[in-house]
Amino acid sequence: MHVSHLSLADFRSYARTEVPLEPGVSAFVGPNGQGKTNLVEAVGYLATLSSHRVSSDAPLVRMGADRAVIRAAVVQGERQQLIELELNPGKANRARINRSSPGRPRDVLGIVRAVLFAPEDLALVKGDPGERRRFLDELITARSPRMAGVRSDYERVLKQRNTLLKSAAMARRHGGRSMDLSTLDVWDQHLARAGAELLAQRLDLIAALQPLTDKAYDQLAPGGGPVALDYRSSAGEGLAAANNREDLCTLLLTALGDARKQEIERGVTLVGPHRDELLLGLGRLPAKGYASHGESWSYALALRLASYDLLRAESPMAHGPSSGDGRRVGEPVLVLDDVFAELDERRRERLAELVAPGEQVLVTAAVDDDVPGLLRGARFTVADGRVERA
C-alpha cells in the first residue's frame, strides 16, 4: 500500500498544496518551521484520525480558515481509492471515499495504514500511562478498524458513568438526599462488556509485540536488552486466570463492585482499561526513570518498528497473475519525522537498513546530510510554504 498523491487545503501552514508521491523512500528536507512535519502529520491523521502532536483538531486548521481538508489517493495492489477528511473544529468532521456522500470519519480507517515515529514518542517511555494506552489503542485499531467503534462505546459509557458518580459524590459532600444509584448496575454491565473487548485486544497485542520489540531493540542497540512488556490492570491480579472475554468481563464487574464505595466517594470510575498501564522493562529495571536518554530513544523507536513489523506481517497477500504471488498489499506507510538527527551514526545506519525495504517510507530532515545514503530516493525541498521536487 502507498499514498500516490497528498492534497491539503487550509491544513496547518498550507493554504493549498499538492504532493505527488511514489513507492519507496521520499524525503522532505528543509529548515525547521517550514512545514515538513505538517505533511507527514496529515498522513498520520488519515491512518489514526488523530495528530501525534496535538490532542484536538483546532490547531490543524490554518489560521483564519473555518475548516481543513486532507485528501489522498491510495494504491493497494491493483485497487485505487480516493479518501477525504474534512476537519471542522467544534462540529462533526466528515469523510468521503471515492467522492461518495459524506460519512463518518472512522469509515476511512484501514484504508491508509501508517506507523509514525517522531520526537514526541519519547513520551512512550518517559511520559504518563495515558501515552502508552494511546499507543496500544491506536495500534489495535490499525489491526482491526472495528475497534474504533468499541473504543467509542467505551468512552461514551465511561463518560455517562462518571457523570452519575460525580453527581452522587457532590450530593454526599453537601449533605443532600442520597441519590438513586440503581442505574449504576446497568452502566457497570456496559462498561465491563466494552472494557473486556478492549482489554482482550490489548493483551493479544502485547503478546504479539513482545518478541518483535525485543528483536528491534537488539538490532538498534545490540546487547542492551532484553526488553519486557507487561500489563498492569486496575481490575487486579486475575488476568492470568482469564481465558476469554467472558472471564475478563466477570473480572471487571467484580472489581467495579469492590471499588464502588470508593468511586462514589471520589466521583470517578477507578476500574477499567482507562486506568491500566503498559509497563516497559529494560534489563532488570523499569525503563521509565532508569533508562538513559539514548536508551529511551531506542526503546521508543523499537516499539514503533515492532508495530510496523506486526502490521506488515498481518497485511493481506496479493494473488493472481497480474499482482505477483507473495507480495503483501496492505503494508503500512512508515513515517520517520526528524528521527535521524537524534541518532548516532551507528544507530542511523542500522535504522536505515531496517526500513529501506519498506513499500513506502516518508522521512523528514532539516538538512540533506541527516538522511542516510541508503535511503536515497525522491527528494522534496520544503520552504516558505512550498513543496518542490528536488
C-alpha positions in Angstrom: 0.0 0.0 0.0 1.2 3.5 -0.7 -0.1 7.1 -0.9 0.3 8.2 -4.5 -1.0 11.8 -4.0 -1.5 14.0 -1.0 -3.6 17.2 -1.2 -4.0 19.7 1.7 -6.3 22.7 1.9 -6.1 25.0 4.9 -4.2 22.3 6.9 -1.7 23.8 9.4 0.6 26.2 7.4 -0.7 25.2 4.0 -3.4 27.2 2.2 -3.2 24.6 -0.5 -0.6 22.1 -1.6 -0.4 19.1 -3.9 2.3 16.5 -3.4 2.7 13.6 -5.8 4.2 10.6 -4.1 5.5 7.2 -5.2 6.6 3.9 -3.6 10.0 3.7 -1.9 11.6 6.5 0.1 10.5 10.1 -0.1 12.4 12.6 2.0 11.2 16.1 2.8 14.1 18.4 3.6 14.1 21.9 4.8 14.8 24.2 7.7 12.7 23.8 10.9 9.4 25.5 11.0 8.8 25.3 7.2 6.1 22.7 7.2 7.8 19.3 6.8 6.1 17.7 9.7 2.8 19.1 8.7 2.9 16.9 5.6 3.6 13.6 7.4 1.2 14.6 10.2 -1.6 14.7 7.6 -0.7 11.1 6.5 -0.7 10.0 10.2 -4.1 11.6 10.7 -5.6 9.7 7.8 -4.5 6.5 9.5 -5.5 7.2 13.1 -7.9 10.2 13.0 -5.7 12.0 15.4 -2.5 14.0 15.4 0.7 12.9 17.1 1.4 16.5 18.1 -1.9 17.9 19.5 -4.9 16.5 21.2 -7.6 18.5 19.4 -8.3 19.4 15.7 -8.4 23.2 16.2 -4.6 23.7 15.7 -4.7 21.7 12.5 -6.9 24.3 10.7 -4.9 27.2 9.2 -5.4 30.5 11.0 -8.4 32.3 9.6 -9.9 29.3 7.9 -13.1 27.5 9.1 -12.1 24.0 8.1 -9.2 21.9 6.8 -9.3 19.2 4.2 -6.9 16.3 3.8 -7.3 14.3 0.6 -5.2 11.3 -0.5 -5.1 8.9 -3.4 -4.2 5.5 -2.0 -3.0 2.5 -4.0 -3.4 -1.0 -2.6 -2.4 -3.7 -5.1 -4.4 -3.0 -8.2 -7.1 -1.1 -6.3 -7.1 2.7 -6.0 -9.2 4.8 -3.7 -9.6 8.5 -3.0 -10.2 9.4 0.6 -11.0 12.8 2.0 -11.3 14.1 5.6 -12.9 17.4 6.4 -11.9 18.8 9.8 -14.5 21.1 11.4 -13.4 22.2 14.9 -16.4 22.5 17.2 -18.5 20.5 14.7 -18.6 17.0 13.4 -15.8 16.0 11.0 -16.8 14.4 7.7 -15.2 11.8 5.4 -15.7 10.8 1.8 -14.5 7.7 0.0 -14.3 7.9 -3.8 -16.3 11.1 -3.8 -19.3 9.4 -2.1 -21.7 11.2 0.2 -20.1 12.5 3.4 -19.9 9.8 6.1 -18.3 9.1 9.5 -14.6 9.7 9.7 -14.0 6.3 11.2 -15.3 4.8 7.9 -11.9 5.5 6.3 -9.9 3.7 9.0 -7.9 0.8 7.5 -7.6 2.4 4.0 -4.3 4.1 5.0 -2.2 2.2 7.5 0.8 4.1 8.8 3.3 3.8 11.6 4.8 7.2 12.5 7.8 7.8 14.7 8.6 11.3 15.9 10.5 13.0 18.8 7.2 13.1 20.7 7.4 9.4 21.0 9.9 9.7 23.8 6.7 10.1 25.9 6.1 6.4 25.3 8.9 5.6 27.7 9.2 8.7 29.8 5.6 10.0 29.8 2.4 9.3 31.7 0.5 6.0 31.3 -2.0 7.7 29.0 0.7 7.9 26.3 1.2 4.1 26.4 -2.6 3.4 26.5 -3.0 5.6 23.4 -0.2 3.7 21.7 -1.9 0.4 22.3 -5.3 1.5 21.3 -4.2 3.2 18.1 -2.4 0.0 17.1 -5.3 -2.3 17.9 -7.5 -0.1 15.7 -4.9 -0.3 12.9 -5.0 -4.1 13.2 -8.8 -4.2 13.4 -10.6 -0.9 12.4 -13.9 -2.1 14.0 -12.2 -1.4 17.4 -12.8 2.3 16.7 -16.4 1.6 17.5 -15.6 -0.4 20.6 -13.3 2.4 21.9 -16.0 5.0 21.1 -18.6 2.9 23.0 -16.3 2.5 26.0 -15.6 6.3 26.2 -19.4 7.1 25.9 -20.2 4.6 28.7 -17.3 5.9 30.9 -18.5 9.5 30.5 -22.1 8.6 31.5 -20.9 6.6 34.5 -18.5 9.3 35.6 -21.4 11.9 35.4 -23.5 9.7 37.7 -20.7 9.1 40.1 -19.8 12.8 40.2 -23.4 13.8 41.0 -23.6 11.2 43.8 -20.3 12.5 45.3 -21.5 16.1 45.1 -24.8 15.2 46.9 -22.9 13.4 49.7 -20.5 16.3 50.2 -23.2 18.8 50.5 -25.4 16.7 52.8 -28.1 16.3 50.3 -30.5 13.4 49.9 -28.9 10.2 48.7 -29.2 9.6 45.0 -30.8 6.5 43.4 -27.8 4.6 42.1 -29.7 1.6 40.7 -28.8 2.6 37.2 -25.1 2.2 38.1 -25.5 -1.6 37.8 -26.6 -1.1 34.2 -23.6 1.1 33.4 -21.3 -1.4 35.1 -22.5 -4.1 32.7 -22.0 -1.8 29.6 -18.5 -0.7 30.9 -17.4 -4.3 31.6 -18.6 -5.6 28.3 -16.8 -2.9 26.2 -13.9 -2.9 28.6 -13.4 -6.7 28.2 -13.2 -6.4 24.5 -10.7 -3.6 24.7 -8.7 -5.5 27.3 -8.6 -8.7 25.3 -7.3 -6.8 22.3 -4.6 -5.1 24.3 -3.4 -8.4 25.9 -3.3 -10.1 22.5 -1.4 -7.1 21.0 1.2 -7.1 23.8 1.8 -10.8 23.3 2.4 -10.2 19.6 4.6 -7.1 20.2 6.9 -8.6 22.9 9.3 -10.6 20.6 9.2 -8.0 17.9 10.1 -5.2 20.3 12.9 -7.3 21.8 14.3 -8.0 18.3 14.1 -4.4 17.2 15.8 -3.1 20.3 18.6 -5.6 19.9 19.0 -4.5 16.3 19.3 -0.9 17.3 21.3 -1.3 20.5 22.9 -4.8 20.4 23.4 -6.3 23.9 21.4 -3.5 25.6 18.2 -5.5 26.4 16.3 -7.5 26.9 13.1 -5.5 26.9 9.9 -6.6 28.6 6.3 -5.5 28.0 3.9 -6.2 30.9 0.3 -5.2 31.5 -1.0 -4.0 34.9 -4.8 -4.0 35.2 -6.8 -1.8 37.5 -9.1 -4.9 37.9 -6.5 -6.7 40.0 -4.4 -9.8 39.6 -6.9 -12.1 37.9 -5.7 -11.6 34.3 -3.7 -14.7 34.2 -6.7 -16.9 35.0 -8.9 -15.2 32.4 -9.3 -17.4 29.4 -11.8 -15.5 27.3 -13.8 -12.3 27.1 -16.5 -13.6 29.4 -13.8 -14.1 32.1 -12.5 -10.6 31.6 -16.0 -9.2 31.8 -16.6 -11.0 35.1 -13.2 -9.8 36.4 -14.1 -6.2 35.6 -17.6 -6.5 37.1 -16.2 -7.9 40.3 -13.5 -5.2 40.5 -16.2 -2.5 39.9 -18.3 -3.9 42.7 -15.3 -3.9 45.1 -14.5 -0.3 44.2 -18.0 1.1 44.2 -17.8 2.7 47.7 -14.5 4.4 46.9 -15.8 5.5 43.4 -18.9 7.1 45.0 -16.7 9.0 47.5 -14.4 10.3 44.8 -16.9 10.7 42.0 -14.9 8.9 39.3 -14.6 5.5 37.7 -11.5 3.8 39.2 -11.6 0.4 37.3 -11.3 -0.2 33.6 -8.9 -0.1 30.7 -8.7 3.7 31.0 -6.8 3.2 34.3 -4.5 0.4 33.2 -0.8 0.6 32.5 1.7 -0.8 30.0 4.9 -1.4 31.9 8.1 -1.2 30.0 11.2 -3.0 31.3 14.8 -2.8 30.1 17.1 -5.4 31.5 16.2 -5.9 35.2 14.8 -2.4 35.7 11.8 -0.3 34.6 12.6 1.8 31.6 10.9 4.8 33.0 13.2 6.6 35.4 16.1 4.3 34.8 16.8 4.3 31.0 19.2 6.9 29.7 18.1 9.3 27.0 19.7 7.2 24.3 18.1 4.0 25.7 14.7 5.7 25.9 15.0 6.9 22.4 16.0 3.4 21.2 13.1 1.8 23.2 10.5 4.1 21.7 11.9 3.5 18.2 11.8 -0.3 18.9 8.2 -0.1 19.8 7.3 1.7 16.5 9.5 -0.7 14.5 7.8 -3.6 16.2 4.4 -2.1 15.3 5.5 -1.7 11.7 6.7 -5.4 11.5 3.4 -6.6 13.1 1.2 -4.7 10.6 3.4 -5.9 7.7 3.2 -9.5 8.9 -0.6 -9.2 9.1 -1.2 -7.5 5.8 -3.0 -9.5 3.1 -1.1 -11.2 0.3 -1.6 -10.3 -3.3 -2.8 -13.1 -5.6 -3.3 -13.6 -9.3 -1.1 -13.4 -12.4 -1.0 -9.6 -12.6 -0.3 -9.0 -8.9 2.5 -11.4 -8.3 2.0 -14.0 -5.6 3.9 -13.5 -2.4 3.6 -9.6 -2.3 1.8 -8.0 0.6 -0.6 -5.3 -0.5 -1.5 -3.8 2.9 2.0 -3.0 4.1 1.8 0.2 6.1 3.5 3.5 5.3 6.4 4.2 7.6 6.9 7.8 8.6 10.2 8.9 10.3 9.7 12.5 11.4 13.0 14.2 12.2 14.5 11.0 13.6 17.9 10.6 12.2 19.3 13.9 13.7 18.8 12.3 17.1 20.8 9.1 16.4 24.5 8.5 16.4 26.0 7.2 13.1 25.8 3.5 14.1 22.1 3.6 15.0 21.4 5.8 12.0 22.8 3.2 9.6 21.1 0.3 11.4 17.7 2.0 11.2 18.2 2.8 7.5 19.0 -0.9 6.8 15.8 -1.9 8.6 13.4 0.4 6.9 14.9 0.7 3.4 12.9 -2.3 2.0 9.5 -0.7 3.1 7.0 -0.2 0.3 6.7 3.5 1.2 8.9 5.4 3.7 8.4 9.1 4.3 11.3 10.9 6.0 11.7 14.5 7.2 15.0 16.1 7.9 16.4 19.6 8.4 19.4 19.1 6.2 20.1 16.6 3.5 23.1 15.1 5.3 20.7 13.8 8.1 19.2 11.3 5.6 21.4 8.2 5.3 22.7 7.3 1.9 20.8 4.0 1.9 17.6 6.0 1.9 18.3 7.9 -1.3 15.1 8.2 -3.1 12.7 11.0 -4.1 13.7 14.4 -2.5 11.4 17.3 -1.8 12.5 20.7 -0.6 10.2 22.4 1.8 10.5 26.2 2.3 8.2 29.2 2.6 5.1 27.1 2.3 6.1 25.4 -0.9 6.9 21.8 -1.5 9.0 21.1 -4.6 10.6 18.0 -6.1 14.4 18.4 -5.9 
